Amino acid sequence: MAETTGRRVPKHHGLSAKTLRSLEHASGRLASASVAVMERRLVWFGRLPADQRASVLLITQAGAAGFVSWLRDSKEALKLTTEAFRDAPAELSRWISLRQAVGMVRLAIEVFEEQLPEFAANEAERAALIEGILRYGREIAFAAANSYAAAAEARGAWDARLEALVVDGIVRGDAEEAVLSRAAALGWDPAAAATVIVGNPPSEDPPTVVFEVRSRAARVGRPVLLSVQGSRLVIVIGGPTDGGVKERESLSRMSAVFADGPVVAGPTVPSLAEAHHSAAEALSGLRAVVAWPGAPRPVRSDDLLPERALSGDPGAERLLVDLVARPLEEAGPALQRTVETYLETGGVLERCAQSLFVHPNTVRYRLRKAAELTGRNPTEPRDAFVLRTALTVGRLARARGLW
């Protein structure tokens, strides 16, 4: 009898087994009381659908049960609290922000602080319960923050993979529906204008590239899609880039994110569905830009038509014919002959006039007319090169029966 009387009842955190059993039986009631307070004090919580509020109740009940387990074995505290909220991010993070989740934890702790003292057998247990819920609440808050961070990281990794699929699909010319549906999942406006710009990535570390491009895009105020494809970085910029000064400046500012080397921008297309055309032009320009050492940065693919044609791009050949050679021929033999002679005489006005047996002012007039028709001024060295190449390509195309 004396031996039985001397046996000590084990306690956990200074709590008796009877108190722990009482807490265990009341965990559901405590969780329901916590949710009721949330409904009264959190305006946004009351707007949640019933199924989502029910999910919060289940998670709160798991947290309450975890508190009792935590009291039984504090050495397993971190593991138990993490497990208690293990499934929370999969549901909560879709419709409740981390700030709101922490607010719910705070309210639940307040409810527990108010109601836990009634389970205490004495003042010592009362103090132990209050201290325990404060420590456990801290553990839960950290566990929730870690879980939200992990969920955000997982979503970010998935978004990055999906984004790479979108850009790869644009480059390959995949089916329009597949590209648009994936882009829509990333929040891209399918009706927004798009421009593809390519160059060297600023780093060999993909996360660093993503961070730098996103940071630059945020400062420029433009949505972007990006993908690192081997040694090249492909960026799709949303919105116009070929209008006024502000639009052109946004393209120049985004070009600064690329590493040293040429940067080529394709034409701006009306929507993402047509972005493959911009990508094909930009990549063709990137392959040919090495032939123009003095190319600006960025350089438009349309400004690389001679180099692209010389590198075997049939699309560039067609553009040179359609934009330059054909308009000159349709304007009449006198205008085309004047441009050809001016180029052949090295751009010397008087020699050109003598060869054509016309007044120099006539040559000036015809050259201005040619510039209006083609957008290329024969008196400018770069434009003269474009005109000469276009006329040569036009002759070859006609000889092959392509024109």
One Martini backbone bead per residue (centre of mass of N, CA, C, O) as a GRO file, in nm:
protein
  403
    1MET     BB    1   0.058   0.062  -0.021
    2ALA     BB    2   0.300   0.247   0.004
    3GLU     BB    3   0.396   0.201  -0.284
    4THR     BB    4   0.144   0.316  -0.421
    5THR     BB    5   0.149   0.599  -0.288
    6GLY     BB    6   0.452   0.666  -0.407
    7ARG     BB    7   0.350   0.683  -0.682
    8ARG     BB    8   0.407   0.869  -0.974
    9VAL     BB    9   0.244   1.079  -1.180
   10PRO     BB   10   0.279   1.152  -1.492
   11LYS     BB   11   0.397   1.449  -1.660
   12HIS     BB   12   0.309   1.713  -1.903
   13HIS     BB   13   0.399   2.020  -1.872
   14GLY     BB   14   0.254   1.991  -1.580
   15LEU     BB   15   0.040   1.768  -1.666
   16SER     BB   16  -0.210   1.568  -1.634
   17ALA     BB   17  -0.376   1.305  -1.764
   18LYS     BB   18  -0.659   1.420  -1.716
   19THR     BB   19  -0.619   1.689  -1.862
   20LEU     BB   20  -0.545   1.570  -2.137
   21ARG     BB   21  -0.814   1.420  -2.180
   22SER     BB   22  -0.992   1.669  -2.173
   23LEU     BB   23  -0.861   1.810  -2.414
   24GLU     BB   24  -0.911   1.589  -2.622
   25HIS     BB   25  -1.228   1.597  -2.600
   26ALA     BB   26  -1.228   1.933  -2.658
   27SER     BB   27  -1.103   1.997  -2.942
   28GLY     BB   28  -1.358   2.036  -3.114
   29ARG     BB   29  -1.481   2.273  -2.954
   30LEU     BB   30  -1.240   2.466  -2.987
   31ALA     BB   31  -1.246   2.478  -3.293
   32SER     BB   32  -1.537   2.586  -3.326
   33ALA     BB   33  -1.490   2.845  -3.162
   34SER     BB   34  -1.274   2.961  -3.349
   35VAL     BB   35  -1.448   2.978  -3.608
   36ALA     BB   36  -1.665   3.162  -3.490
   37VAL     BB   37  -1.474   3.403  -3.447
   38MET     BB   38  -1.390   3.435  -3.739
   39GLU     BB   39  -1.676   3.503  -3.849
   40ARG     BB   40  -1.702   3.769  -3.673
   41ARG     BB   41  -1.395   3.916  -3.726
   42LEU     BB   42  -1.380   3.812  -4.033
   43VAL     BB   43  -1.495   3.924  -4.320
   44TRP     BB   44  -1.370   3.730  -4.537
   45PHE     BB   45  -1.461   3.461  -4.406
   46GLY     BB   46  -1.775   3.496  -4.459
   47ARG     BB   47  -1.723   3.472  -4.790
   48LEU     BB   48  -1.683   3.189  -4.774
   49PRO     BB   49  -1.748   2.900  -4.858
   50ALA     BB   50  -1.857   2.625  -4.697
   51ASP     BB   51  -1.627   2.428  -4.780
   52GLN     BB   52  -1.395   2.615  -4.683
   53ARG     BB   53  -1.481   2.638  -4.387
   54ALA     BB   54  -1.464   2.333  -4.336
   55SER     BB   55  -1.161   2.313  -4.385
   56VAL     BB   56  -1.079   2.497  -4.154
   57LEU     BB   57  -1.198   2.322  -3.931
   58LEU     BB   58  -1.023   2.072  -3.981
   59ILE     BB   59  -0.752   2.214  -3.936
   60THR     BB   60  -0.815   2.312  -3.649
   61GLN     BB   61  -0.856   2.031  -3.530
   62ALA     BB   62  -0.571   1.934  -3.591
   63GLY     BB   63  -0.436   2.151  -3.415
   64ALA     BB   64  -0.569   2.070  -3.146
   65ALA     BB   65  -0.464   1.779  -3.143
   66GLY     BB   66  -0.165   1.862  -3.165
   67PHE     BB   67  -0.147   1.999  -2.889
   68VAL     BB   68  -0.177   1.746  -2.718
   69SER     BB   69   0.064   1.596  -2.842
   70TRP     BB   70   0.268   1.813  -2.765
   71LEU     BB   71   0.229   1.786  -2.457
   72ARG     BB   72   0.328   1.485  -2.444
   73ASP     BB   73   0.571   1.563  -2.679
   74SER     BB   74   0.806   1.809  -2.724
   75LYS     BB   75   1.026   1.669  -2.912
   76GLU     BB   76   0.786   1.656  -3.151
   77ALA     BB   77   0.687   1.939  -3.228
   78LEU     BB   78   0.770   2.006  -3.521
   79LYS     BB   79   0.651   1.755  -3.652
   80LEU     BB   80   0.357   1.786  -3.553
   81THR     BB   81   0.296   2.074  -3.660
   82THR     BB   82   0.354   2.010  -3.954
   83GLU     BB   83   0.141   1.782  -3.980
   84ALA     BB   84  -0.109   1.946  -3.901
   85PHE     BB   85  -0.037   2.147  -4.173
   86ARG     BB   86   0.030   1.983  -4.432
   87ASP     BB   87  -0.257   2.034  -4.603
   88ALA     BB   88  -0.305   2.342  -4.620
   89PRO     BB   89  -0.178   2.461  -4.886
   90ALA     BB   90  -0.347   2.295  -5.092
   91GLU     BB   91  -0.598   2.481  -4.998
   92LEU     BB   92  -0.545   2.763  -4.876
   93SER     BB   93  -0.352   2.903  -5.097
   94ARG     BB   94  -0.590   2.951  -5.308
   95TRP     BB   95  -0.783   3.151  -5.086
   96ILE     BB   96  -0.543   3.209  -4.871
   97SER     BB   97  -0.338   3.403  -4.726
   98LEU     BB   98  -0.082   3.430  -4.514
   99ARG     BB   99  -0.195   3.664  -4.350
  100GLN     BB  100  -0.469   3.525  -4.295
  101ALA     BB  101  -0.360   3.270  -4.159
  102VAL     BB  102  -0.225   3.414  -3.921
  103GLY     BB  103  -0.488   3.541  -3.818
  104MET     BB  104  -0.622   3.271  -3.745
  105VAL     BB  105  -0.413   3.177  -3.542
  106ARG     BB  106  -0.448   3.412  -3.347
  107LEU     BB  107  -0.747   3.359  -3.277
  108ALA     BB  108  -0.716   3.070  -3.175
  109ILE     BB  109  -0.531   3.143  -2.940
  110GLU     BB  110  -0.730   3.324  -2.791
  111VAL     BB  111  -0.940   3.105  -2.738
  112PHE     BB  112  -0.756   2.916  -2.583
  113GLU     BB  113  -0.679   3.116  -2.358
  114GLU     BB  114  -0.976   3.141  -2.248
  115GLN     BB  115  -1.046   2.809  -2.216
  116LEU     BB  116  -0.812   2.646  -2.077
  117PRO     BB  117  -0.830   2.709  -1.764
  118GLU     BB  118  -1.078   2.505  -1.708
  119PHE     BB  119  -0.870   2.245  -1.721
  120ALA     BB  120  -0.736   2.321  -1.467
  121ALA     BB  121  -0.642   2.207  -1.144
  122ASN     BB  122  -0.437   2.453  -1.123
  123GLU     BB  123  -0.213   2.708  -1.140
  124ALA     BB  124   0.013   2.549  -1.273
  125GLU     BB  125  -0.157   2.447  -1.513
  126ARG     BB  126  -0.245   2.717  -1.614
  127ALA     BB  127   0.038   2.820  -1.688
  128ALA     BB  128   0.112   2.582  -1.875
  129LEU     BB  129  -0.112   2.629  -2.086
  130ILE     BB  130  -0.041   2.915  -2.171
  131GLU     BB  131   0.249   2.855  -2.254
  132GLY     BB  132   0.184   2.629  -2.457
  133ILE     BB  133   0.004   2.790  -2.662
  134LEU     BB  134   0.221   2.997  -2.736
  135ARG     BB  135   0.432   2.798  -2.844
  136TYR     BB  136   0.249   2.649  -3.044
  137GLY     BB  137   0.167   2.896  -3.211
  138ARG     BB  138   0.449   2.954  -3.312
  139GLU     BB  139   0.490   2.686  -3.457
  140ILE     BB  140   0.247   2.712  -3.647
  141ALA     BB  141   0.331   2.973  -3.790
  142PHE     BB  142   0.595   2.860  -3.904
  143ALA     BB  143   0.472   2.620  -4.053
  144ALA     BB  144   0.288   2.785  -4.239
  145ALA     BB  145   0.509   2.955  -4.371
  146ASN     BB  146   0.668   2.714  -4.488
  147SER     BB  147   0.434   2.596  -4.654
  148TYR     BB  148   0.383   2.843  -4.831
  149ALA     BB  149   0.666   2.856  -4.948
  150ALA     BB  150   0.660   2.576  -5.080
  151ALA     BB  151   0.413   2.628  -5.256
  152ALA     BB  152   0.531   2.870  -5.410
  153GLU     BB  153   0.775   2.719  -5.523
  154ALA     BB  154   0.614   2.509  -5.679
  155ARG     BB  155   0.457   2.708  -5.854
  156GLY     BB  156   0.705   2.843  -5.979
  157ALA     BB  157   0.817   2.588  -6.115
  158TRP     BB  158   0.567   2.534  -6.285
  159ASP     BB  159   0.554   2.805  -6.431
  160ALA     BB  160   0.833   2.780  -6.565
  161ARG     BB  161   0.764   2.531  -6.733
  162LEU     BB  162   0.518   2.650  -6.878
  163GLU     BB  163   0.666   2.890  -7.002
  164ALA     BB  164   0.865   2.724  -7.169
  165LEU     BB  165   0.646   2.588  -7.341
  166VAL     BB  166   0.538   2.841  -7.471
  167VAL     BB  167   0.799   2.942  -7.605
  168ASP     BB  168   0.861   2.683  -7.759
  169GLY     BB  169   0.595   2.689  -7.921
  170ILE     BB  170   0.653   2.954  -8.065
  171VAL     BB  171   0.916   2.870  -8.206
  172ARG     BB  172   0.784   2.605  -8.347
  173GLY     BB  173   0.470   2.640  -8.415
  174ASP     BB  174   0.244   2.556  -8.258
  175ALA     BB  175  -0.052   2.518  -8.168
  176GLU     BB  176  -0.253   2.771  -8.082
  177GLU     BB  177  -0.421   2.646  -7.849
  178ALA     BB  178  -0.188   2.551  -7.667
  179VAL     BB  179  -0.050   2.823  -7.623
  180LEU     BB  180  -0.295   2.987  -7.516
  181SER     BB  181  -0.371   2.809  -7.272
  182ARG     BB  182  -0.101   2.834  -7.123
  183ALA     BB  183  -0.089   3.143  -7.112
  184ALA     BB  184  -0.353   3.178  -6.951
  185ALA     BB  185  -0.241   3.029  -6.693
  186LEU     BB  186  -0.027   3.287  -6.666
  187GLY     BB  187  -0.199   3.563  -6.741
  188TRP     BB  188  -0.215   3.606  -7.043
  189ASP     BB  189  -0.296   3.820  -7.299
  190PRO     BB  190  -0.399   3.713  -7.612
  191ALA     BB  191  -0.457   4.022  -7.734
  192ALA     BB  192  -0.177   4.104  -7.707
  193ALA     BB  193   0.090   4.229  -7.804
  194ALA     BB  194   0.396   4.093  -7.967
  195THR     BB  195   0.756   4.045  -7.887
  196VAL     BB  196   1.052   3.903  -8.005
  197ILE     BB  197   1.356   3.849  -7.811
  198VAL     BB  198   1.713   3.796  -7.875
  199GLY     BB  199   1.997   3.640  -7.691
  200ASN     BB  200   2.211   3.656  -7.435
  201PRO     BB  201   2.244   3.541  -7.138
  202PRO     BB  202   2.336   3.678  -6.817
  203SER     BB  203   2.338   3.366  -6.727
  204GLU     BB  204   2.391   3.019  -6.625
  205ASP     BB  205   2.159   3.072  -6.416
  206PRO     BB  206   1.829   3.040  -6.435
  207PRO     BB  207   1.722   3.194  -6.180
  208THR     BB  208   1.880   3.453  -6.248
  209VAL     BB  209   1.745   3.512  -6.514
  210VAL     BB  210   1.458   3.536  -6.412
  211PHE     BB  211   1.506   3.764  -6.211
  212GLU     BB  212   1.620   3.978  -6.409
  213VAL     BB  213   1.383   3.985  -6.605
  214ARG     BB  214   1.157   4.049  -6.403
  215SER     BB  215   1.277   4.308  -6.291
  216ARG     BB  216   1.287   4.460  -6.557
  217ALA     BB  217   0.984   4.434  -6.632
  218ALA     BB  218   0.879   4.585  -6.383
  219ARG     BB  219   1.018   4.856  -6.454
  220VAL     BB  220   0.884   4.877  -6.743
  221GLY     BB  221   0.582   4.750  -6.748
  222ARG     BB  222   0.599   4.440  -6.862
  223PRO     BB  223   0.504   4.159  -6.996
  224VAL     BB  224   0.654   3.823  -6.973
  225LEU     BB  225   0.826   3.570  -7.159
  226LEU     BB  226   1.056   3.292  -7.086
  227SER     BB  227   1.361   3.128  -7.234
  228VAL     BB  228   1.620   2.896  -7.209
  229GLN     BB  229   1.812   2.805  -7.514
  230GLY     BB  230   2.089   2.741  -7.422
  231SER     BB  231   2.262   3.023  -7.563
  232ARG     BB  232   1.965   3.144  -7.547
  233LEU     BB  233   1.737   3.419  -7.510
  234VAL     BB  234   1.378   3.420  -7.480
  235ILE     BB  235   1.153   3.700  -7.533
  236VAL     BB  236   0.820   3.801  -7.449
  237ILE     BB  237   0.659   4.101  -7.527
  238GLY     BB  238   0.414   4.301  -7.408
  239GLY     BB  239   0.310   4.502  -7.637
  240PRO     BB  240   0.407   4.775  -7.782
  241THR     BB  241   0.736   4.859  -7.983
  242ASP     BB  242   0.659   5.055  -8.268
  243GLY     BB  243   0.577   5.341  -8.200
  244GLY     BB  244   0.661   5.538  -7.995
  245VAL     BB  245   0.900   5.631  -7.781
  246LYS     BB  246   0.805   5.458  -7.540
  247GLU     BB  247   0.791   5.187  -7.689
  248ARG     BB  248   1.089   5.179  -7.784
  249GLU     BB  249   1.213   5.206  -7.498
  250SER     BB  250   1.118   4.934  -7.384
  251LEU     BB  251   1.299   4.766  -7.567
  252SER     BB  252   1.573   4.883  -7.477
  253ARG     BB  253   1.543   4.812  -7.173
  254MET     BB  254   1.517   4.502  -7.214
  255SER     BB  255   1.799   4.462  -7.358
  256ALA     BB  256   1.979   4.504  -7.095
  257VAL     BB  257   1.952   4.196  -6.988
  258PHE     BB  258   2.154   4.117  -7.174
  259ALA     BB  259   2.428   4.013  -7.283
  260ASP     BB  260   2.677   4.027  -7.459
  261GLY     BB  261   2.573   4.118  -7.773
  262PRO     BB  262   2.338   4.051  -7.977
  263VAL     BB  263   2.006   4.200  -8.040
  264VAL     BB  264   1.690   4.064  -8.151
  265ALA     BB  265   1.391   4.190  -8.307
  266GLY     BB  266   1.093   4.131  -8.388
  267PRO     BB  267   0.800   4.176  -8.490
  268THR     BB  268   0.504   4.319  -8.418
  269VAL     BB  269   0.221   4.152  -8.306
  270PRO     BB  270  -0.117   4.144  -8.229
  271SER     BB  271  -0.063   3.844  -8.109
  272LEU     BB  272   0.022   3.540  -7.974
  273ALA     BB  273  -0.070   3.368  -8.222
  274GLU     BB  274   0.172   3.537  -8.400
  275ALA     BB  275   0.462   3.493  -8.260
  276HIS     BB  276   0.614   3.305  -8.454
  277HIS     BB  277   0.690   3.519  -8.658
  278SER     BB  278   0.872   3.682  -8.466
  279ALA     BB  279   1.065   3.448  -8.393
  280ALA     BB  280   1.169   3.376  -8.676
  281GLU     BB  281   1.289   3.654  -8.736
  282ALA     BB  282   1.479   3.680  -8.493
  283LEU     BB  283   1.648   3.419  -8.544
  284SER     BB  284   1.742   3.496  -8.823
  285GLY     BB  285   1.888   3.754  -8.729
  286LEU     BB  286   2.086   3.616  -8.530
  287ARG     BB  287   2.237   3.451  -8.751
  288ALA     BB  288   2.308   3.729  -8.936
  289VAL     BB  289   2.438   3.967  -8.756
  290VAL     BB  290   2.745   3.906  -8.796
  291ALA     BB  291   2.751   4.073  -9.079
  292TRP     BB  292   2.690   4.329  -8.867
  293PRO     BB  293   2.896   4.490  -8.658
  294GLY     BB  294   2.713   4.779  -8.642
  295ALA     BB  295   2.477   4.691  -8.495
  296PRO     BB  296   2.233   4.756  -8.316
  297ARG     BB  297   2.100   4.776  -7.962
  298PRO     BB  298   1.864   4.681  -8.086
  299VAL     BB  299   1.767   4.484  -8.371
  300ARG     BB  300   1.581   4.458  -8.634
  301SER     BB  301   1.494   4.218  -8.857
  302ASP     BB  302   1.431   4.419  -9.096
  303ASP     BB  303   1.738   4.538  -9.082
  304LEU     BB  304   1.846   4.224  -9.183
  305LEU     BB  305   1.776   4.140  -9.477
  306PRO     BB  306   2.045   4.109  -9.628
  307GLU     BB  307   2.177   3.903  -9.434
  308ARG     BB  308   1.949   3.693  -9.453
  309ALA     BB  309   1.964   3.647  -9.756
  310LEU     BB  310   2.268   3.559  -9.761
  311SER     BB  311   2.195   3.309  -9.553
  312GLY     BB  312   1.910   3.182  -9.684
  313ASP     BB  313   1.643   3.354  -9.644
  314PRO     BB  314   1.341   3.349  -9.804
  315GLY     BB  315   1.183   3.563  -9.647
  316ALA     BB  316   1.382   3.797  -9.701
  317GLU     BB  317   1.362   3.791 -10.006
  318ARG     BB  318   1.062   3.857 -10.027
  319LEU     BB  319   1.078   4.129  -9.880
  320LEU     BB  320   1.270   4.270 -10.077
  321VAL     BB  321   1.081   4.250 -10.314
  322ASP     BB  322   0.816   4.376 -10.189
  323LEU     BB  323   0.960   4.650 -10.060
  324VAL     BB  324   1.161   4.722 -10.320
  325ALA     BB  325   1.175   4.601 -10.611
  326ARG     BB  326   0.877   4.623 -10.697
  327PRO     BB  327   0.820   4.928 -10.653
  328LEU     BB  328   1.039   5.023 -10.853
  329GLU     BB  329   0.927   4.887 -11.106
  330GLU     BB  330   0.631   5.006 -11.088
  331ALA     BB  331   0.739   5.314 -11.121
  332GLY     BB  332   0.954   5.264 -11.338
  333PRO     BB  333   1.245   5.272 -11.523
  334ALA     BB  334   1.366   5.545 -11.435
  335LEU     BB  335   1.384   5.497 -11.129
  336GLN     BB  336   1.546   5.236 -11.126
  337ARG     BB  337   1.784   5.336 -11.296
  338THR     BB  338   1.872   5.559 -11.102
  339VAL     BB  339   1.942   5.383 -10.861
  340GLU     BB  340   2.147   5.199 -11.002
  341THR     BB  341   2.340   5.424 -11.096
  342TYR     BB  342   2.400   5.553 -10.824
  343LEU     BB  343   2.531   5.296 -10.706
  344GLU     BB  344   2.747   5.246 -10.934
  345THR     BB  345   2.874   5.555 -10.884
  346GLY     BB  346   2.905   5.583 -10.558
  347GLY     BB  347   2.705   5.835 -10.494
  348VAL     BB  348   2.742   6.033 -10.742
  349LEU     BB  349   2.548   6.266 -10.871
  350GLU     BB  350   2.689   6.372 -11.129
  351ARG     BB  351   2.756   6.097 -11.257
  352CYS     BB  352   2.467   6.003 -11.276
  353ALA     BB  353   2.362   6.231 -11.458
  354GLN     BB  354   2.555   6.178 -11.694
  355SER     BB  355   2.466   5.882 -11.752
  356LEU     BB  356   2.150   5.985 -11.796
  357PHE     BB  357   2.114   6.273 -11.917
  358VAL     BB  358   2.061   6.460 -11.658
  359HIS     BB  359   1.971   6.645 -11.411
  360PRO     BB  360   2.051   6.655 -11.080
  361ASN     BB  361   1.759   6.724 -10.986
  362THR     BB  362   1.633   6.471 -11.105
  363VAL     BB  363   1.784   6.277 -10.927
  364ARG     BB  364   1.683   6.383 -10.659
  365TYR     BB  365   1.386   6.329 -10.707
  366ARG     BB  366   1.405   6.020 -10.756
  367LEU     BB  367   1.532   5.951 -10.482
  368ARG     BB  368   1.296   6.051 -10.312
  369LYS     BB  369   1.089   5.864 -10.437
  370ALA     BB  370   1.229   5.601 -10.354
  371ALA     BB  371   1.214   5.654 -10.048
  372GLU     BB  372   0.902   5.662 -10.032
  373LEU     BB  373   0.853   5.365 -10.142
  374THR     BB  374   1.085   5.203  -9.945
  375GLY     BB  375   1.235   5.355  -9.692
  376ARG     BB  376   1.503   5.413  -9.869
  377ASN     BB  377   1.805   5.593  -9.870
  378PRO     BB  378   2.052   5.618 -10.110
  379THR     BB  379   2.243   5.829  -9.935
  380GLU     BB  380   2.257   5.593  -9.736
  381PRO     BB  381   2.462   5.341  -9.676
  382ARG     BB  382   2.267   5.126  -9.562
  383ASP     BB  383   2.038   5.169  -9.770
  384ALA     BB  384   2.210   5.111 -10.017
  385PHE     BB  385   2.260   4.815  -9.945
  386VAL     BB  386   1.966   4.728  -9.949
  387LEU     BB  387   1.905   4.808 -10.241
  388ARG     BB  388   2.118   4.635 -10.380
  389THR     BB  389   2.021   4.363 -10.270
  390ALA     BB  390   1.728   4.376 -10.371
  391LEU     BB  391   1.792   4.396 -10.674
  392THR     BB  392   1.947   4.129 -10.687
  393VAL     BB  393   1.723   3.944 -10.581
  394GLY     BB  394   1.518   4.020 -10.799
  395ARG     BB  395   1.673   3.908 -11.041
  396LEU     BB  396   1.693   3.616 -10.939
  397ALA     BB  397   1.389   3.566 -10.910
  398ARG     BB  398   1.319   3.615 -11.207
  399ALA     BB  399   1.509   3.396 -11.326
  400ARG     BB  400   1.342   3.164 -11.152
  401GLY     BB  401   1.026   3.247 -11.162
  402LEU     BB  402   0.932   3.407 -10.876
  403TRP     BB  403   0.833   3.701 -11.039
   0.00000   0.00000   0.00000
